[in-house]
Structures are given as structure tokens and as C-alpha cells.
């Protein structure tokens, strides 16, 4: 069984006048739960246990669609 090598987030910098190069190692980022993704009219919330909540702002979406229809009718 082959083990995958864990990749570190690093940056190698060349430093003139020194031997070798500097290596900066950044700490691992912790996952933040719940993960929230916001759209124009919806919000998706993903929880650590795998469940997903999806909320749609129907009022704002309806107002935007209504404005678009009014603009299309005004152009006729």
C-alpha cells in the first residue's frame, strides 16, 4: 500500500549571499464549519455531518424577475 505524502504549503526564497535557500512553512488551515456559500438569491450551508441547508430568498428573486419583465414590456 502506497501512502500519499502530505503536501505542506511552503515558499522557497532565493537569498543572495547565503548558502541554500530559505523555506517558509505555513501552519495548516483548520476547516471551518459550517461552510456557507452565498449567492444572489440563495444561501447554501454545508454542515460537518454532511447535511446541507438551502435557503432561497423568493421575495428578492420575484422582485428582480418582475423588474426584468417590466423592462422587457416597456421596450415593446
C-alpha positions as CSV (number, residue, x, y, z in Angstrom):
1,X,0.0,0.0,0.0
2,X,1.4,3.4,-1.0
3,X,1.0,6.2,1.4
4,X,0.4,9.7,0.0
5,X,2.9,12.3,1.2
6,X,1.2,15.1,2.9
7,X,1.8,18.4,1.0
8,X,2.9,21.3,3.0
9,X,2.2,24.9,2.0
10,X,5.7,26.3,1.6
11,X,7.5,29.0,-0.3
12,X,11.2,28.8,-1.2
13,X,13.0,32.0,-1.5
14,X,16.4,32.6,-3.0
15,X,18.6,34.6,-0.7
16,X,21.8,36.1,-2.3
17,X,24.9,35.8,-0.3
18,X,23.8,32.8,1.7
19,X,24.1,29.0,1.2
20,X,20.9,27.4,0.0
21,X,17.5,29.0,0.2
22,X,15.0,29.9,2.9
23,X,12.0,27.7,3.3
24,X,8.9,29.2,5.0
25,X,6.4,26.7,6.3
26,X,2.8,27.9,6.9
27,X,0.6,26.3,9.5
28,X,-2.3,24.1,8.4
29,X,-5.6,25.8,7.9
30,X,-8.4,24.4,10.1
31,X,-11.6,23.6,8.4
32,X,-14.4,26.0,9.4
33,X,-17.8,24.5,9.9
34,X,-20.5,25.2,8.8
35,X,-19.4,26.1,5.2
36,X,-21.6,28.8,3.9
37,X,-21.9,29.7,0.2
38,X,-23.9,32.8,-0.6
39,X,-25.4,33.5,-4.0
40,X,-27.6,36.4,-5.2
41,X,-30.9,34.9,-4.0
42,X,-29.8,31.7,-2.2
43,X,-27.6,30.5,0.7
44,X,-26.2,27.0,0.9
45,X,-25.0,25.8,4.3
46,X,-23.0,22.6,4.5
47,X,-22.6,21.0,7.9
48,X,-19.8,18.8,9.2
49,X,-22.1,15.8,9.3
50,X,-22.8,16.1,5.6
51,X,-26.2,17.7,5.7
52,X,-26.9,20.7,3.6
53,X,-29.4,23.5,4.2
54,X,-30.5,25.5,1.2
55,X,-32.4,28.8,1.6
56,X,-33.8,30.8,-1.3
57,X,-34.9,34.5,-0.9
58,X,-38.0,34.2,-3.0
59,X,-39.2,37.7,-2.4
60,X,-36.0,39.3,-3.7
61,X,-35.9,36.9,-6.7
62,X,-39.5,37.7,-7.5
63,X,-38.9,41.4,-7.4
64,X,-35.9,41.1,-9.7
65,X,-37.8,39.0,-12.2
66,X,-40.8,41.4,-12.0
67,X,-38.4,44.3,-12.8
68,X,-36.9,42.4,-15.8
69,X,-40.4,41.7,-17.2
70,X,-41.4,45.3,-16.8
71,X,-38.3,46.5,-18.7
72,X,-38.9,44.0,-21.5
73,X,-42.6,45.1,-21.8
74,X,-41.5,48.8,-21.8
75,X,-39.2,48.2,-24.8
76,X,-42.0,46.9,-27.0
